């Protein structure tokens, strides 16, 4: 029985060790420059934090695509000039992801500084995703850990390898500056947020175009968007007509204008964190107004009506800044019913076939 117990204990221990390995976070490093010292320092720093490090080939594909293809929890890329560092990370449970980037000031492309900034970005990305990082490995790096192609062992982690007579280089959160006068610390890097905001609100011009002979009308529009999960978004638009064209005839003239208020549900997809595409369906109320100026013997009249406008919507958002972006949307539908514009007993124009509302807006984003 003792042999059976020993076998069961060994099997249980093996399963526990395997589970521990599976729980370990894995990160892919791609460096667009042949700098063995930088690769070694990055590997040593990340392995010291408990990551399993994989060195991958450089590619022009988005970092997120590389990471998902490799099946890792995070990816890190350094630009050829060693001034740009990009980090992508994912929460495997919620499937939420974050993409972050820093651009180091000129003269700070030292491998040690780049490695510190890279570790800061990794920590910040996982902190944003509420992912607990592995416990730091306090043991000295293995002799073969992080060896480069020449078989040389990289420098140990920066925080433990500073010279005795110099202040240690300690990673500082990217949102805080190093203490004034501290030696051995680099100036804080500029951080660029690239994750898409959860909600956005903006304003801008829009134009309403209709078939059936109705002239275009200009609007001032408010637009909003709320992200619902990874691939859905709720959108809203409110447009107020401020200028319109003129219909003319022997009976006089008329100025038709259209105001719109609508809601839509769209499928969304993010491209690299800076671009978001949307396509979906919605419904709006279209408030149509016509003011006539008749010539004798006809009488001038004003009329207004409210019709329904089921529509399809397509849009794109660009986020060149952390919380400020540009959005463009096109909505097209057929009003129900399709009202006519009359001059006396004569129909001179018809709303519909179809009605298109297109606009562009400067939007402000919000992140929780």
HUGIHU-V594377 format. One line per field, one symbol per residue. ss: DSSP state (H for helix, E for strand, - for the rest). phi: phi as a letter, one per 20 degrees, with the letter a starting at -180 (. if undefined). burial: + if it has 24 or more other C-alpha atoms within 12 Angstrom, else -. A space follows every 10 residues. Layout:
# HUGIHU-V594377
ss=???
phi=???
burial=???
This chain:
# HUGIHU-V594377
ss=-HHHHHHHHH HHHHHHHHHH HHH--EEEEE E----HHHHH HHHHHHHH-- -EEEE----- --HHHHHHHH ---EEEEE-- ---EEEEEEE ------EEEE EEE------- HHHHHHHHHH HHHHHHHH-- ---------- ---------- -------HHH H--------- ---------- ---------E EEE-----EE EEEEEEEEEE ------EEEE EEEEEEE--- -EEEEEEEEE EEEE--EEE- -EEEEEEEEE EEEEEEEEEE E---EEEEEE EEEEEEEEEE EEEE------ -EEEEEEEEE EEEEEEEE-- ---EEEEEEE EEEEEE---E EEE--EEEEE ----EEEEEE EEEEEE--
phi=.fffffffff ffffffffff ffffedcddc cebecgffff ffffffffeo eedcedffbe fgfffffffe mdebbccdfg emddccccbc efeemfcccc bccffgndef gffffffffg ffffffffel dffffgeeff gffefmfefe neefffgffd dffgecffed gdgfeceffg nfendeffee ddfcffffcb bbbrebcdcc fnneffcecd ddccbcfdme ccbddbbcdd fdbbececbf eqbbdeccdc bbcbdcecbe dmneccdcba cabcddedcc ddcedgeedf cccbbdcecf bdccbbcccf cgccbccccc dcadfcfdfd dddlededac fplddddcbc bedddccf
burial=---------- ---------- ---+++++++ ++--++++++ ++++++++++ +++++----- -++++++--- -++++++++- -+++++++++ -----+++++ ++++---++- ++++++++++ ++++++-++- +-+------- +---++++-- ---++++++- --------++ ++++------ ---+++++++ ++++++++++ ++++++++++ --++++++++ +++++++--- -+++++++++ +--++++--- ++++++++++ ++++++++++ -+++++++++ ++++++++++ +++------- ----+-++++ ++++++++++ -+++++++++ ++++++-+++ +++----+++ ++-+++++++ +++++---
